[in-house]
Amino acid sequence: MASNGENGRHQEVGHKSLLQSDALYQYILETSVYPREPEAMKELREITAKHPWNLMTTSADEGQFLNMLLKLINAKNTMEIGVFTGYSLLATAMALPDDGKILAMDINRDNYEIGLPVIEKAGLAHKIEFREGPALPVLDQMIEDGKYHGSYDFIFVDADKDNYLNYHKRLIDLVKVGGVIGYDNTLWNGSVVAPPDAPLRKYVRYYRDFVLELNKALAADPRIEICQLPVGDGITLCRRIS
């Protein structure tokens, strides 16, 4: 079993697996993920690995999971808040039918444009509407307009953790009954069970309370069914039921 030290963890770039055995995670990647990873996703993963903030990317196993989930629920109209270089966005675009749509929002267009040539080469750019800037004003405008109520099949959130609850308050109105919202990083480096005096990185400690608050709120929300999975850094799926 791996230790908790830096040298004891798997060195895969962007690695956020919560598995305690690095060998087991590597087995999953090499046996089930990489052999089936589309060439475009592999290319974008390798490009993103060179980015100084590569830990922000969606892991390859989570990208595979999202791609299959979208196919299982026959998603067509989706939204993504927090895009980075677009690995999860590409996984989504590949899963949607040719007339499927993704409203993608991020505060940094430069990062999105790193992956855009790969998305364009894969012939998927026509599915994506990218908007640069904070997502909350866009969501508020959509709700005010009234015509977007219950219009989304799937929404994926991998953005500012301190706004996750603010997103949820709005997204529950925009996702259809029977639709799914996925919140990423809900186990937050495993810090959700760390003792108060645990040595945590500053950003991990700062956002931990927001993640804990979100998890508690989702568990108590009667409008949704939830399933929290230890994929990547933890993802909570919320199926709207009312």
C-alpha positions in Angstrom: 0.0 0.0 0.0 1.2 3.4 -0.8 2.2 5.9 1.9 0.7 9.3 2.2 3.9 11.0 1.2 4.5 12.7 -2.1 6.8 9.8 -3.3 4.2 7.2 -2.3 1.5 8.5 -4.6 1.0 7.6 -8.3 2.9 10.0 -10.5 0.4 10.1 -13.3 -0.1 13.7 -14.3 -3.5 15.0 -13.2 -3.8 11.9 -10.9 -6.5 12.4 -8.4 -7.5 8.8 -7.6 -8.5 8.1 -4.1 -7.4 4.4 -4.4 -4.7 3.7 -1.8 -2.9 1.3 -4.1 -1.1 3.1 -6.9 -0.6 -0.3 -8.6 -4.4 -0.9 -8.6 -5.1 2.5 -10.2 -2.4 1.8 -12.8 -4.1 -1.5 -13.5 -7.4 0.2 -14.1 -5.8 2.7 -16.5 -3.8 0.2 -18.4 -6.4 -2.5 -18.6 -9.7 -0.6 -19.1 -9.1 3.1 -19.7 -6.1 3.7 -22.0 -6.8 0.8 -24.5 -10.3 2.3 -25.1 -9.4 6.0 -24.9 -10.2 7.7 -28.2 -7.2 9.1 -30.0 -8.4 12.7 -29.6 -8.8 12.3 -25.8 -5.4 10.8 -25.6 -3.9 13.7 -27.5 -5.6 16.3 -25.3 -4.6 14.4 -22.2 -1.0 14.5 -23.3 -1.2 18.2 -24.2 -2.8 19.0 -20.9 0.0 17.1 -19.0 2.4 19.9 -20.1 0.2 22.6 -18.5 1.5 23.9 -15.1 -2.0 23.5 -13.6 -2.5 20.0 -15.0 -3.9 18.7 -11.8 -7.1 20.7 -12.6 -7.9 18.3 -15.5 -10.4 15.5 -15.3 -8.7 12.1 -14.9 -8.8 9.6 -17.7 -10.9 7.1 -15.8 -13.4 9.8 -14.9 -13.6 11.0 -18.5 -14.4 7.4 -19.5 -17.1 7.3 -16.8 -18.7 10.5 -17.9 -18.7 9.4 -21.6 -20.5 6.2 -20.7 -23.0 7.9 -18.3 -24.1 10.4 -21.0 -24.7 7.5 -23.4 -26.7 5.6 -20.8 -29.0 8.5 -20.1 -29.2 9.5 -23.8 -28.2 13.0 -23.1 -28.6 15.6 -25.8 -28.6 19.0 -24.2 -25.9 19.5 -21.6 -24.0 22.2 -19.7 -20.5 22.2 -18.3 -19.3 24.7 -15.7 -15.5 24.7 -15.5 -13.8 23.6 -18.7 -10.0 24.1 -18.3 -8.4 22.6 -21.4 -11.6 20.6 -22.3 -10.9 16.9 -21.5 -14.2 16.3 -19.9 -15.8 18.6 -22.5 -14.4 16.4 -25.2 -15.6 13.2 -23.5 -19.1 14.8 -23.4 -19.0 15.9 -27.0 -18.1 12.5 -28.1 -21.0 10.9 -26.2 -23.7 13.3 -27.6 -25.5 12.8 -30.9 -24.5 15.0 -33.8 -27.2 17.5 -33.0 -26.3 17.5 -29.3 -25.3 20.8 -27.6 -23.1 21.8 -24.7 -23.1 25.2 -23.0 -19.6 25.4 -21.7 -18.5 28.1 -19.3 -15.1 29.0 -17.9 -13.4 32.2 -16.7 -10.3 31.5 -18.8 -10.7 31.2 -22.6 -6.9 30.7 -23.0 -7.0 27.3 -21.3 -10.1 26.3 -23.4 -8.2 27.3 -26.6 -5.4 24.9 -25.7 -7.8 22.0 -26.3 -9.9 23.6 -29.0 -7.7 22.5 -32.0 -8.1 18.9 -30.8 -11.9 19.3 -30.5 -12.0 20.9 -34.0 -9.9 18.1 -35.5 -12.3 15.6 -34.0 -15.2 17.4 -35.8 -17.0 18.2 -32.5 -16.7 22.0 -32.2 -20.2 22.5 -33.6 -21.7 21.0 -30.5 -20.1 23.5 -28.1 -21.1 27.0 -27.2 -18.3 28.4 -25.1 -18.8 31.5 -22.9 -16.0 33.1 -21.1 -16.7 34.6 -17.6 -18.4 33.7 -14.4 -21.3 31.2 -14.7 -23.6 32.6 -12.0 -24.8 35.7 -14.0 -25.5 33.5 -17.0 -27.5 31.1 -14.9 -29.5 33.9 -13.3 -30.3 35.3 -16.8 -31.4 31.9 -18.0 -33.7 31.5 -15.1 -35.1 35.0 -15.5 -35.8 34.3 -19.2 -38.0 31.3 -18.1 -37.5 29.3 -21.3 -34.7 27.2 -20.0 -36.5 25.6 -17.0 -36.0 21.9 -17.0 -34.3 22.0 -20.4 -30.9 20.2 -19.6 -30.4 16.5 -19.6 -27.0 16.6 -17.9 -24.9 19.3 -16.2 -21.3 18.8 -15.0 -19.7 21.2 -12.5 -16.0 21.3 -11.9 -15.4 24.9 -11.0 -15.0 27.1 -7.9 -15.9 25.0 -4.9 -17.0 28.0 -2.8 -19.8 28.5 -5.3 -21.0 24.9 -5.6 -24.1 25.5 -3.4 -24.9 28.7 -5.4 -24.7 26.7 -8.6 -26.9 24.0 -7.1 -29.6 26.5 -6.2 -29.9 27.5 -9.8 -29.1 24.3 -11.7 -31.9 22.4 -10.0 -34.2 24.6 -11.9 -32.5 24.2 -15.2 -32.0 20.4 -15.2 -35.1 18.4 -16.3 -36.9 16.0 -13.9 -35.0 12.7 -14.5 -31.9 14.6 -15.6 -28.5 14.5 -13.8 -26.1 17.0 -12.3 -22.6 15.8 -11.6 -20.5 17.7 -9.0 -16.8 16.9 -9.2 -14.2 16.9 -6.4 -16.8 16.0 -3.7 -14.2 14.0 -1.7 -11.6 16.8 -2.1 -8.3 14.9 -1.9 -9.7 12.8 0.9 -9.7 15.8 3.1 -13.4 15.5 4.0 -12.4 12.9 6.6 -9.1 14.5 7.7 -8.8 15.6 11.4 -8.8 19.3 12.1 -5.0 19.4 12.7 -4.1 17.4 9.6 -1.3 18.9 7.5 -3.2 20.0 4.3 -2.2 22.2 1.4 -3.6 25.7 1.8 -6.0 25.5 -1.1 -7.3 22.1 0.1 -7.9 23.4 3.6 -9.6 26.5 2.3 -12.1 24.8 0.1 -12.7 21.7 2.3 -15.5 23.4 4.3 -17.3 24.4 1.2 -17.2 20.8 -0.1 -18.4 19.5 3.3 -21.3 22.0 3.2 -22.2 20.9 -0.3 -22.2 17.2 0.6 -24.4 17.8 3.6 -26.8 19.9 1.6 -27.1 17.4 -1.3 -27.7 14.5 1.1 -30.7 16.5 2.6 -32.2 17.8 -0.6 -35.5 16.0 -1.2 -35.6 17.1 -4.9 -32.8 14.8 -5.9 -31.5 11.2 -5.6 -27.8 11.1 -5.1 -24.9 8.7 -5.6 -21.4 9.7 -4.5 -18.6 7.7 -6.2 -14.9 7.5 -5.5 -14.0 8.1 -9.1 -11.3 10.6 -9.7 -11.4 13.0 -6.8 -15.0 12.0 -5.9 -18.1 12.8 -8.0 -21.6 13.1 -6.8 -24.4 12.4 -9.2 -27.8 14.1 -8.5 -30.8 12.9 -10.3 -33.7 15.4 -10.1 -36.9 13.7 -9.1 -39.1 16.8 -8.4 
